[in-house]
């Protein structure tokens, strides 16, 4: 897909306008986000992504449109996994509820800028060295296996561990342990201090980049077009703040999410290896975008249904065991 500099510029300006509208309409004033508000904004971002994909279908054809939708759905599903870590970060820094949306907004913007750098580097490497697809494919397959192992381990609730960049920032710049509204810096006793608000924003943004280590190769397995890779990532990330508040309570019920994501990453990894073999002159079948899109949607649908069923079954079992303990206690008292 040949995208001119003018189109790139218009796209970036349009995305900035959408982000500004999101901020001034829904995020300018700190407040506790309701389920209704989060649901409306989530629907808006999904609708905007759908309109963009349909626009690609009309002006660029079916293949770019299919690649965008496959990439968007993949990035969106992987971003849901990020929300688990965001919950841990919010708890770690004890972020007041009314400030959480501001933290997420700025953190996601930081992540989007850093991902753009990753995408530009990835596009340059992919266009120059076709053998890099073997590395991307092997990495995704390994990541898929790692996800399965972690899911089987059924570890206790994790705690957020600060990355090296965050530790270096906290060590070099003095900070206060109290929030001061949405201020990032304050003056105290003649000293300029960093507030926890800035620290947690950096935590959200830099932590998301770690997730990009598997999501960027994954989307390059679906399309090598930098324009589609960037826009799919942008639309997936920009609705992440509202999604956090919408499904925050449902995250623990998605017990099979890791298995679903491992299947998707493994599938794309195999697709990348086949593509690399094809580029090397080996006659192997390649997986088409319609097939990729169908597999991704099917896996996510099955994962969601089985997760909710397993969570409901576990809740009923716990309720039943609780009633049994109550009856046993009453019989002992009698």
LOTI-6918 format. One line per 4 residues: number of its first residue (from 1); their letters; for each residue x, y, z of C-alpha. Coordinates in steps of 0.05 Angstrom, whole numbers, always signed. Layout:
<nodes>
NUM = a = X Y Z ~ ...
</nodes>
This chain:
<nodes>
1 = xxxx = +0 +0 +0 ~ +33 +65 -24 ~ +19 +120 +27 ~ +42 +190 +12
5 = xxxx = +73 +238 +62 ~ +9 +279 +57 ~ -34 +219 +77 ~ +13 +204 +135
9 = xxxx = +8 +276 +158 ~ -67 +278 +153 ~ -73 +212 +191 ~ -29 +236 +248
13 = xxxx = -66 +303 +252 ~ -132 +266 +252 ~ -110 +220 +308 ~ -85 +279 +349
17 = xxxx = -152 +313 +339 ~ -188 +252 +364 ~ -142 +248 +425 ~ -154 +321 +439
21 = xxxx = -230 +312 +434 ~ -226 +252 +481 ~ -187 +294 +531 ~ -230 +357 +529
25 = xxxx = -297 +320 +528 ~ -285 +263 +576 ~ -217 +269 +610 ~ -204 +342 +625
29 = xxxx = -237 +343 +693 ~ -214 +289 +742 ~ -274 +246 +761 ~ -293 +174 +775
33 = xxxx = -310 +141 +709 ~ -377 +105 +708 ~ -392 +41 +671 ~ -439 +80 +625
37 = xxxx = -387 +132 +607 ~ -334 +79 +595 ~ -382 +38 +552 ~ -401 +98 +509
41 = xxxx = -329 +118 +496 ~ -308 +46 +483 ~ -363 +40 +431 ~ -340 +106 +400
45 = xxxx = -268 +83 +392 ~ -289 +15 +364 ~ -336 +51 +315 ~ -280 +98 +293
49 = xxxx = -234 +39 +281 ~ -289 +4 +241 ~ -300 +67 +199 ~ -225 +73 +186
53 = xxxx = -223 +0 +164 ~ -283 +10 +118 ~ -248 +72 +90 ~ -188 +29 +73
57 = xxxx = -236 -20 +39 ~ -266 +34 -5 ~ -202 +72 -23 ~ -148 +18 -18
61 = xxxx = -182 -49 -29 ~ -199 -111 +10 ~ -129 -134 +28 ~ -107 -71 +67
65 = xxxx = -175 -69 +101 ~ -170 -142 +121 ~ -99 -131 +147 ~ -122 -71 +188
69 = xxxx = -180 -109 +221 ~ -137 -170 +235 ~ -83 -125 +265 ~ -132 -83 +305
73 = xxxx = -167 -144 +335 ~ -100 -176 +352 ~ -72 -114 +384 ~ -137 -102 +422
77 = xxxx = -138 -172 +450 ~ -65 -167 +470 ~ -79 -99 +503 ~ -132 -131 +547
81 = xxxx = -76 -173 +577 ~ -40 -107 +592 ~ -98 -86 +635 ~ -80 -138 +687
85 = xxxx = -14 -103 +697 ~ -47 -34 +697 ~ -90 -57 +755 ~ -28 -78 +793
89 = xxxx = +6 -11 +778 ~ -55 +28 +803 ~ -55 -13 +867 ~ +20 -8 +876
93 = xxxx = +19 +69 +874 ~ -49 +74 +908 ~ -76 +120 +854 ~ -141 +154 +875
97 = xxxx = -200 +133 +832 ~ -214 +204 +806 ~ -143 +209 +778 ~ -138 +140 +746
101 = xxxx = -166 +163 +679 ~ -114 +219 +674 ~ -58 +169 +690 ~ -82 +122 +637
105 = xxxx = -91 +176 +585 ~ -20 +203 +591 ~ +9 +134 +601 ~ -24 +109 +537
109 = xxxx = +2 +170 +498 ~ +72 +155 +522 ~ +63 +83 +500 ~ +37 +105 +432
113 = xxxx = +97 +149 +418 ~ +146 +95 +440 ~ +110 +43 +398 ~ +115 +88 +338
117 = xxxx = +190 +86 +346 ~ +187 +10 +351 ~ +144 +5 +289 ~ +190 +50 +249
121 = xxxx = +250 +8 +269 ~ +213 -57 +255 ~ +191 -33 +186 ~ +262 -13 +168
125 = xxxx = +289 -81 +190 ~ +234 -120 +155 ~ +243 -83 +89 ~ +319 -95 +90
129 = xxxx = +326 -165 +120 ~ +273 -217 +102 ~ +306 -268 +148 ~ +282 -228 +208
133 = xxxx = +215 -263 +198 ~ +247 -327 +224 ~ +267 -290 +288 ~ +199 -258 +296
137 = xxxx = +164 -324 +284 ~ +208 -363 +332 ~ +200 -309 +385 ~ +124 -310 +380
141 = xxxx = +122 -386 +385 ~ +167 -383 +446 ~ +123 -329 +477 ~ +61 -371 +464
145 = xxxx = +93 -430 +500 ~ +114 -385 +557 ~ +42 -360 +565 ~ +17 -432 +569
149 = xxxx = +68 -449 +622 ~ +50 -388 +663 ~ -24 -404 +657 ~ -12 -476 +680
153 = xxxx = +30 -453 +739 ~ -32 -418 +767 ~ +12 -371 +807 ~ -13 -329 +865
157 = xxxx = -32 -257 +852 ~ +29 -221 +824 ~ +58 -155 +847 ~ +82 -101 +801
161 = xxxx = +158 -95 +797 ~ +186 -29 +774 ~ +230 -31 +712 ~ +301 -4 +710
165 = xxxx = +281 +62 +676 ~ +229 +76 +730 ~ +278 +60 +786 ~ +330 +106 +754
169 = xxxx = +280 +163 +750 ~ +259 +154 +823 ~ +331 +151 +845 ~ +355 +212 +807
173 = xxxx = +296 +259 +818 ~ +270 +273 +888 ~ +196 +259 +897 ~ +139 +267 +946
177 = xxxx = +97 +209 +972 ~ +31 +247 +967 ~ -13 +263 +908 ~ -26 +337 +893
181 = xxxx = -84 +334 +846 ~ -60 +322 +774 ~ +5 +361 +785 ~ +68 +327 +761
185 = xxxx = +116 +371 +800 ~ +109 +415 +862 ~ +153 +464 +900 ~ +166 +445 +972
189 = xxxx = +216 +481 +1017 ~ +248 +512 +956 ~ +258 +445 +922 ~ +224 +419 +859
193 = xxxx = +195 +351 +874 ~ +164 +299 +828 ~ +95 +273 +849 ~ +71 +201 +847
197 = xxxx = +26 +222 +789 ~ +85 +229 +742 ~ +117 +165 +767 ~ +55 +123 +755
201 = xxxx = +45 +154 +686 ~ +116 +133 +668 ~ +102 +64 +697 ~ +41 +55 +652
205 = xxxx = +76 +80 +589 ~ +142 +43 +597 ~ +109 -22 +620 ~ +65 -22 +557
209 = xxxx = +128 -19 +514 ~ +150 -85 +545 ~ +85 -115 +518 ~ +101 -86 +450
213 = xxxx = +159 -135 +446 ~ +109 -189 +427 ~ +52 -147 +398 ~ +95 -111 +346
217 = xxxx = +123 -176 +316 ~ +53 -205 +319 ~ +22 -151 +276 ~ +82 -153 +228
221 = xxxx = +62 -225 +219 ~ -5 -201 +192 ~ +19 -142 +151 ~ +86 -111 +133
225 = xxxx = +54 -44 +116 ~ +79 +8 +167 ~ +17 +51 +157 ~ -30 -5 +175
229 = xxxx = +14 -28 +232 ~ +15 +42 +262 ~ -59 +57 +254 ~ -80 -11 +281
233 = xxxx = -36 +0 +342 ~ -62 +72 +350 ~ -136 +53 +349 ~ -124 -7 +395
237 = xxxx = -86 +36 +446 ~ -129 +98 +445 ~ -191 +61 +470 ~ -152 +25 +524
241 = xxxx = -167 +76 +579 ~ -242 +68 +573 ~ -235 -8 +566 ~ -198 -8 +633
245 = xxxx = -259 +20 +669 ~ -309 -20 +629 ~ -282 -90 +640 ~ -238 -78 +701
249 = xxxx = -285 -121 +743 ~ -288 -175 +690 ~ -212 -185 +683 ~ -208 -238 +736
253 = xxxx = -264 -277 +701 ~ -223 -283 +637 ~ -187 -343 +665 ~ -171 -373 +596
257 = xxxx = -145 -309 +565 ~ -73 -331 +569 ~ -89 -395 +531 ~ -126 -357 +477
261 = xxxx = -70 -307 +468 ~ -19 -363 +466 ~ -58 -396 +409 ~ -61 -330 +371
265 = xxxx = +13 -315 +380 ~ +32 -386 +362 ~ -11 -384 +300 ~ +19 -318 +277
269 = xxxx = +88 -345 +293 ~ +77 -404 +247 ~ +49 -356 +194 ~ +113 -315 +199
273 = xxxx = +158 -376 +192 ~ +119 -399 +130 ~ +125 -329 +101 ~ +200 -328 +114
277 = xxxx = +208 -396 +80 ~ +167 -370 +21 ~ +212 -308 +17 ~ +273 -354 +17
281 = xxxx = +246 -391 -44 ~ +217 -452 -9 ~ +150 -473 -37 ~ +105 -474 +24
285 = xxxx = +32 -454 +33 ~ +20 -384 +61 ~ -37 -366 +107 ~ -83 -314 +78
289 = xxxx = -110 -253 +116 ~ -183 -278 +115 ~ -161 -344 +147 ~ -119 -305 +198
293 = xxxx = -177 -260 +215 ~ -224 -319 +222 ~ -177 -357 +268 ~ -164 -296 +312
297 = xxxx = -238 -281 +321 ~ -256 -354 +333 ~ -203 -363 +386 ~ -224 -299 +423
301 = xxxx = -297 -319 +420 ~ -284 -389 +447 ~ -236 -363 +500 ~ -287 -312 +525
305 = xxxx = -344 -363 +528 ~ -303 -417 +564 ~ -274 -365 +612 ~ -342 -339 +633
309 = xxxx = -369 -410 +640 ~ -310 -432 +682 ~ -315 -370 +726 ~ -390 -381 +736
313 = xxxx = -378 -454 +753 ~ -324 -436 +804 ~ -368 -383 +836 ~ -425 -433 +844
317 = xxxx = -377 -484 +874 ~ -351 -433 +924 ~ -421 -412 +942 ~ -440 -484 +953
321 = xxxx = -380 -498 +997 ~ -396 -435 +1037 ~ -467 -460 +1050 ~ -440 -528 +1071
325 = xxxx = -393 -496 +1121 ~ -451 -453 +1149 ~ -495 -516 +1158 ~ -438 -553 +1192
329 = xxxx = -428 -495 +1240 ~ -502 -492 +1256 ~ -504 -567 +1270 ~ -445 -561 +1317
333 = xx = -478 -503 +1354 ~ -540 -544 +1363
</nodes>
